[in-house]
Amino acid sequence: MHFEVPKAKTFKEFGGEYLMIVISIATALALEHGVQTLHHRHLAHEASIKIDAEIQANVHALDEALKHNDDQQKKIQLAREQLLAGIKDKVDGQLLIRQLTQQHKLGLSITLPTLRREAWEVAVASQAVSWMPQPQLERYSGIYANMRDVQSISSSGSNNFLDGAGMLNTISDIQMGESDPKTIYRMLSQMNSAYSSTDGNLQELRNKLAKSANDAPHS
């Protein structure tokens, strides 16, 4: 910033010129600050649009995963009910297993959606989030923290109490003709529990993301 030294000879003239210089500097700084503020707000606004779109895309991904899992769980539940009815009716074990495997494809097909985080990570890296209003920033950070936690729990399988090795052994026994209906029923019960537990977490996350999308201000 450039300014000229006052050339006034009297104190009054000097004071007047000095005051003008101070006002000029203050005005220039205020204008510069205003331009930077507008620029920062623009960056924050653009980032929030992309983050809101990303959250909405994740809602759709969760909806698709939940539908797939629900369809698969219904098949497992049907097989489980039919098997239990046969066990109670004391149907021959091998005949019951043969009927079950002919009507149903036994296996676990849980879908975990790939949730996007790119828009949020770019906003953090560019510091655009630091220029967002505090309530908006807290809403976003809470949503992405929930996404991380649910993905971690679901991927680890620590919440569904499924004996993976035991399930594979039971399926192998079925293929070799050495299994029994009660063991298969227990396996199907574990599968059903795995779907319910996983989908419970996914549904809760989906509801939070959808609420966040609804709470987002519309431009």
matplotlib code that plots the C-alpha trace (Angstrom):
import matplotlib.pyplot as plt

x = [0.0, 1.4, 0.7, 2.5, 4.0, 2.0, 3.7, 1.7, 3.6, 1.1, 0.0, -3.6, -2.8, -0.7, -3.6, -6.0, -3.7, -2.8, -6.5, -7.2, -4.3, -5.7, -9.2, -7.8, -5.9, -8.9, -11.2, -8.7, -8.4, -12.2, -12.7, -10.0, -11.6, -15.1, -13.8, -12.1, -15.2, -17.4, -14.9, -14.8, -18.6, -18.8, -16.4, -18.4, -21.6, -20.3, -18.8, -22.2, -24.0, -21.7, -21.8, -25.6, -25.7, -23.2, -25.4, -28.4, -26.5, -25.6, -29.3, -30.1, -27.2, -28.5, -32.0, -30.7, -28.7, -31.6, -34.0, -31.5, -30.9, -34.6, -35.4, -32.6, -33.8, -37.3, -36.0, -33.9, -36.9, -39.2, -36.6, -36.3, -40.1, -40.4, -37.6, -39.0, -42.4, -40.8, -38.8, -41.9, -43.8, -40.9, -40.3, -37.3, -34.1, -32.5, -35.8, -36.4, -32.9, -33.3, -36.6, -35.0, -32.0, -34.2, -36.4, -33.9, -30.4, -28.8, -26.2, -25.5, -25.8, -25.6, -24.9, -23.0, -23.2, -20.1, -20.8, -19.1, -17.0, -15.2, -17.1, -16.6, -12.9, -12.3, -14.1, -12.0, -8.8, -9.6, -10.7, -14.1, -15.7, -14.1, -16.2, -19.5, -22.0, -21.3, -24.7, -24.1, -20.6, -21.7, -24.5, -22.0, -19.3, -21.9, -23.2, -19.8, -18.8, -21.9, -21.1, -17.6, -18.8, -21.6, -19.2, -16.6, -19.1, -20.9, -17.6, -16.2, -19.3, -18.9, -22.6, -24.3, -23.0, -22.6, -20.3, -18.8, -16.7, -19.6, -21.8, -19.3, -18.9, -22.7, -23.0, -20.1, -21.9, -25.1, -23.1, -21.7, -25.0, -23.8, -25.8, -29.0, -32.0, -31.5, -27.9, -29.2, -32.0, -29.5, -27.5, -30.5, -31.4, -27.9, -28.2, -31.6, -30.0, -27.1, -29.5, -31.5, -28.5, -26.8, -29.9, -30.8, -27.6, -28.0, -31.6, -30.7, -27.9, -30.2, -32.7, -30.1, -28.7, -32.2, -33.0, -29.8, -30.7, -34.2, -32.6, -30.3, -31.3, -32.6, -30.8]
y = [0.0, 3.4, 6.8, 10.2, 11.8, 15.0, 18.1, 20.7, 23.4, 24.2, 21.8, 22.2, 21.4, 18.5, 17.1, 17.4, 15.6, 13.0, 12.4, 11.9, 9.4, 7.4, 7.4, 6.3, 3.4, 2.4, 2.5, 0.4, -2.2, -2.4, -2.9, -5.6, -7.3, -7.1, -8.6, -11.5, -12.0, -12.3, -14.6, -16.9, -16.9, -17.8, -20.7, -21.9, -21.7, -23.7, -26.3, -26.7, -27.2, -30.0, -31.6, -31.5, -33.2, -35.8, -36.5, -36.9, -39.3, -41.3, -41.5, -43.1, -45.5, -46.5, -46.9, -49.3, -51.3, -51.6, -52.8, -55.5, -56.6, -56.6, -58.8, -61.2, -61.4, -62.2, -65.2, -66.4, -65.9, -67.9, -70.8, -70.6, -70.8, -73.7, -75.6, -75.1, -76.3, -79.5, -80.1, -79.7, -82.1, -84.6, -84.8, -87.0, -84.8, -85.6, -85.2, -81.8, -80.6, -81.7, -79.9, -76.8, -76.6, -77.2, -74.3, -71.9, -70.7, -70.6, -67.9, -64.5, -61.5, -58.4, -55.2, -52.4, -49.2, -47.2, -43.9, -40.9, -38.4, -36.5, -33.2, -33.1, -33.9, -31.3, -28.6, -29.5, -29.5, -26.1, -24.7, -23.8, -25.4, -22.8, -20.1, -21.9, -20.9, -23.0, -24.8, -25.9, -27.0, -29.0, -30.7, -31.7, -33.0, -35.0, -36.6, -37.7, -38.9, -41.1, -42.4, -43.4, -45.1, -47.1, -48.2, -49.3, -51.3, -52.9, -53.8, -55.4, -57.5, -57.0, -56.3, -59.2, -62.2, -64.3, -67.3, -67.0, -70.1, -72.1, -70.9, -72.0, -75.4, -75.9, -75.1, -77.5, -80.2, -79.6, -80.0, -83.3, -84.5, -84.6, -81.8, -81.9, -79.6, -78.2, -77.1, -75.5, -73.8, -72.2, -71.0, -69.4, -67.8, -66.3, -65.0, -63.4, -61.7, -60.5, -58.8, -57.3, -55.9, -54.5, -53.0, -51.4, -49.4, -48.6, -47.5, -45.2, -43.6, -43.2, -41.4, -39.0, -38.2, -37.6, -35.3, -33.4, -33.1, -31.7, -29.3, -27.9, -24.3, -24.1, -21.6]
z = [0.0, -1.0, 0.6, 0.6, 3.6, 4.5, 3.2, 5.2, 7.0, 9.8, 12.4, 11.3, 7.7, 8.9, 11.0, 8.1, 5.7, 8.2, 8.9, 5.2, 5.0, 7.9, 6.4, 3.0, 4.6, 6.7, 3.7, 1.6, 4.4, 4.8, 1.1, 1.0, 4.0, 2.4, -0.9, 1.0, 3.1, 0.0, -1.6, 1.5, 1.7, -2.0, -1.5, 1.6, -0.4, -3.3, -1.0, 0.9, -2.4, -3.3, 0.2, 0.2, -3.2, -1.9, 1.2, -1.0, -3.3, -0.1, 0.8, -2.5, -2.1, 1.3, -0.1, -2.8, -0.3, 2.2, -0.5, -1.7, 1.9, 2.7, -0.4, 0.6, 4.2, 3.2, 1.3, 4.2, 6.5, 4.2, 4.1, 7.9, 8.4, 6.0, 7.6, 11.1, 10.0, 8.6, 11.7, 13.9, 11.6, 11.9, 8.2, 7.3, 7.7, 4.4, 2.5, 4.3, 3.4, -0.2, -0.5, 1.1, -1.2, -4.3, -3.4, -1.9, -2.6, 0.9, 1.4, 2.8, 0.4, 2.6, 0.6, 2.2, 0.2, -0.8, 0.8, -0.8, 1.1, -1.6, -1.4, 2.4, 2.3, -0.4, 1.7, 4.7, 2.7, 1.1, 4.5, 3.0, 6.1, 8.3, 6.7, 7.1, 9.9, 13.0, 13.0, 9.4, 10.1, 13.1, 11.0, 8.3, 10.7, 12.7, 9.5, 8.2, 11.6, 11.7, 8.2, 9.3, 12.4, 10.7, 7.9, 10.4, 12.4, 9.4, 7.6, 10.7, 11.2, 15.0, 15.5, 13.9, 15.9, 12.8, 12.9, 9.5, 9.7, 11.1, 8.3, 5.7, 7.4, 7.4, 3.7, 3.0, 5.0, 3.0, -0.2, 1.0, 2.3, 5.9, 7.5, 9.6, 9.6, 13.1, 12.2, 9.0, 11.0, 13.4, 10.5, 8.9, 12.2, 12.3, 8.8, 9.6, 12.6, 10.5, 8.0, 10.8, 12.7, 9.6, 8.2, 11.5, 11.5, 7.8, 8.3, 11.2, 9.2, 6.2, 8.3, 9.7, 6.2, 4.9, 7.8, 7.1, 3.4, 4.4, 6.9, 4.2, 3.2, -0.4, -2.7]

ax = plt.figure().add_subplot(projection="3d")
ax.plot(x, y, z, "-o")
ax.set_aspect("equal")
plt.show()
